[in-house]
C-alpha cells in the first residue's frame, strides 16, 4: 500500500504464473492488519475520515449511503459494526444521532426485518413498494425510535443476532446476505421563514461476501462483474447488459454534449434511461425489463441525485486470497462510476435558435442605422437624447399603439 | 466386479440426487450440506474406480468423477480446488480419444473452466476453453444429447464476447441460445419471453427494427404459453397463486413496455429522417424516401428473415400474424405514423394497468413520459396546427398534475425531468398559437384573447424552467455557485430559455415591458458570467453562450430606447 494507492502484486508462481503489479487508486487507504504497526489505522481514524463526513452531509439534508464490500473474513463487519472492544463505524455514528432506526436483511432477493418482534413467519418476505408521497419503502417494516446511543447499539446487536449466517468449509460464520441499517432523522428547519422539515437518511450497508458463486443469485447490478453465470436462468442478465451497453453507445452527435455516464454499465436498469421525450441528439432509449435487485432498488435515492455515497472495500492480506482481493478491488474501483444520474433531456429546439439569431440581426441593423444617423458634431451631444427619441419613434417597429382603433398592432420580433 | 460397478452407479445416482434435488432444501444456515455429502460419495467412487477398474476404461471414468468433483467444489465456493479437479479431468481426457461417449464430457468440462476463468476476469482464457468446446461440438454434433451442452456453450460464449466488448457477436450468440431453447423445447415460457423482449431492445438501439419486431412478437406469443393469470380471488386464497399472479402480470406488462419503446423509437427515427433544419417535415425528403422505399421493401425482408426466425411449427404463424400488425419500416406520413402511435398507445394502457402510481411510482411515470413522447413524435407528422396544439395539451394534462403530486425530496430527479418537459411543451404550444394567429390575420393584429393566451403559455413555460432552476437550490434556498456536471447544461439552457421567454411576453404597459426586458437581460447575463467564471462550462452550451453574449450586448440598447420613450411620453 502506498499512500492512496493499493498495489496488488504476486511474486510466487503458486496458482497464477504471472508476475505483475496492479495499481488501484482510492480516496483513502487503510492498513489494519497489525495493531503494533506504526501505519495501523484504527476504528477511530476511519470514523474521523468517513464517519464525520457522513454526519456532516446528513445534517445538510443529504441522504447518505455507506457500503462495505469484500471477501468474507476480510473485515467488513469489523469495519461496519466492530466488536464491543473495538466499535465500528455504525455504532460510532449512532452515538451522534438519535432517531428512527430500521434494520433489514436481503437474502436471495427476499427482504427480512431484522428487528421483527412477535409472531412473524420466518420465511416471510416483505414487499418493497413506492408511494408518491412516502417514496420507496418496505411494507410492514418495523421502525424503532431511539433517543440515545445505547438504545441504538442494542438494536444493532439484536439485528445482528438475527442475521442469517452459515458455516461452510471456508469460513466459520459467513454472512450470506446484505444487511441495511438505516438511521432516519427529521430535522426542523426554517424555509423562507416558515417552519418545515427535512428528512435525512443514513444507510449503512454490509454487503454479502464477495466470493459467492451461487448460480441462482442474481448479482446486484451495482456493478457489472465479469462473472459468468452458469445457469441459463441468468441469460436475461447477459442480454440486458448487452442492451444497456448498447443504449449507452448508440448516440450520434448530440447537441446535448454532456459527458458519458462513466465506463461500462451503470446501476439500475431503466432508471438511467429516463428521458423526457427523446432528447435532441440521437440516443435511442429503450426499456430493459430487468428488475433492479432489491438492494439497488431500495437504495436508489441514495445512489444518485441528492445523496452522498461512500464505499469501503475490505481485503485480506493473505496471498491465498489474491484472486478475491483483485476482484474486490475491481468491484470497488468500478463502483465509483456507478452513480445513477438520470439525465434531463432537452429538445434541440433549432427553431428557437434561428429566431433568436434573426432578432439579433435585426437589433444589430437597428444599432447600425442609429449610428449612421447620429449627428457627427459633438456640440449636439446634449440633444442626443432628443434625437434618440425621434429615431426611436421613427424606426421602432416593435409596438405601435393605435388607440383610435382600439386594438393593438404588434409585430413580434 | 459387476456388483461393485452397480454399487458405484448407485452411489453416483445418490450423489447427483443430493446435488440437484436435496440441495434445494438445504437450510439457509447450512446451505451446502447436501453438496458436502455428495462430495464424500464422489470421493469414495473415485477411490473404488482407481482400485478396481480395468486400466483402459478407468481413465475416462476417473475423468468423469474429477469433473463432478470440480463442479462440486466450485458450487461450494472453493474455486481453487474446483479448478484443480477440472484440470485433472482435462488431462485425463487427453489420454482418451474423443468418442461419442465422452464428447459431452469434453464439452462440459471446458464450459466449466470457461466460467471459472471468466470469474477471474481472465476473459481470454475463458474464451479459449469455450471456443474449443464449441468447435468440438461442431465436429461431433449429431445427437440431441449434446444439444443442451452446446446451448450452454453458446450462452457462455455470449457472455465472454460481451465481456470482451464484441457486442455484435454476443448478441448473435444470445439470439442463437434463445432459438435453440425453443427448438429443444427447453425453456420456461415467461422467462424466454422476457429474454426475447430484452433482446429486442438491443436490436432497437441498433436501429434494427425488423429483428426487434420479431423478438417482440415472439415474446408476446410465447408469454401467452405461460398460461392464464390466476384470478384475484384465487390469489387471495393461496400465497403461491398470489405470487404467480404478480409474476405473470408484471412480466407481461414489461413486455408491453418493450413494445412501447419499439413504437416510440420507430417514430422518432422516422422524424429524424424527415425533418428539415428547423425541425419541420420536409416534403421533398418525404417524397424521396417514399420512392426509395418501394424499391427496397421486398429485397430486405427476404434477405434478413431467413436467418433469424424464432419458433416451432405451432408458433411460427402466430408470431408472423402479430408482426403484420405493426410496421418495421419508417412511417413517412401522418397515416402511417398514427398507426404506429395507436399500437404504442395500446401498450401504454396495458402497462399502466399493472404499474399503477401507488406502488410503482417510478415505473408509472416513465410510462407516462413515454406516452407524452409518443404524442410529441406524432405531432411532428400532423399538418393541422390546431390538432397539433391539442396533442401537446394532452401531454401537459398528463404530466402537470403528477409533477405537483410527487414528494419533492424522494422524486427530485423525476420532477426535474417533468418540469423541463412541461416547460418545453408550453413553449411549443406558445409558438403554435402565435403561428396560428398570424396565419389567420391578414393585417398583423392580435386580439386581446390571443395575447392573453400567448402570455399565459409563455409564463407557464418560464415558470417551469424557473421551477427546474429552483430545484437545484440547497435546502436553505441558495442557488449553487458551481453546477454539477449532470445539471450544468440543463441549468444554463433553462436560464437561457427564461431570458428568451421574458423578452417575448406581450404587454402594452411600458413599465411591464421594461421589467420583462430587465429580467431577460439578467438571465442572459447569468449565462455569460457563469461561463466566464467556469471556462469549461462554455463547451456544454456553445450556441446558447454565443447568443447570450450577443443579447447582453444588444438588450441594453432596447431597454434604453424604451426608457427614453417612457420619458418622452411623460
Interface residues (C-beta under 8 A of the other chain):
Chain A: X15 X60 X61 X107 X129 X130 X131 X132 X133 X134 X135 X136 X164 X165 X166 X167 X168 X169 X170 X176 X189 X191 X192 X198 X199 X211 X212 X213 X215 X226 X227 X228 X229 X230 X232 X233 X235 X236 X238 X239 X240 X241 X242 X243 X245 X246 X247 X250 X255 X256 X257 X258 X259 X270 X271 X274 X275 X276 X277 X278 X282 X284 X285 X286 X287 X288 X289 X290 X300 X301 X304 X305 X306 X323 X326 X327 X330 X341 X342 X343 X344 X345 X346 X347 X348 X349 X350 X351 X352 X353 X354 X356 X357 X360 X363 X364 X366 X367 X385 X388 X389 X392 X393 X396 X399 X401 X407 X408 X409 X410 X411 X412
Chain B: X28 X29 X30 X31 X32 X36 X74 X75 X76 X77 X78 X79 X80 X114 X115 X118 X119 X120 X121 X123 X126 X151 X152 X155 X156 X158 X159 X160 X162 X163 X167 X170 X171 X174 X177 X178 X181 X191 X194 X195 X197 X198 X199 X201 X202 X204 X205 X206 X207 X251 X254 X255 X257 X258 X260 X261 X264 X265 X268 X269 X272 X277 X278 X279 X357 X358 X359 X360 X361 X362 X363 X366 X369 X372 X373 X376 X377 X405 X406 X407 X409 X410 X411 X412 X413 X414 X416 X417 X418 X420 X421 X424 X427 X431 X434 X443 X444 X445 X446 X447 X451 X468 X474 X475 X476 X477 X485 X486 X487 X488 X489 X490 X493 X497 X500 X504 X506 X508 X513 X539 X540 X542 X543 X547 X550 X551 X554 X557 X558 X561 X564 X565 X567 X568
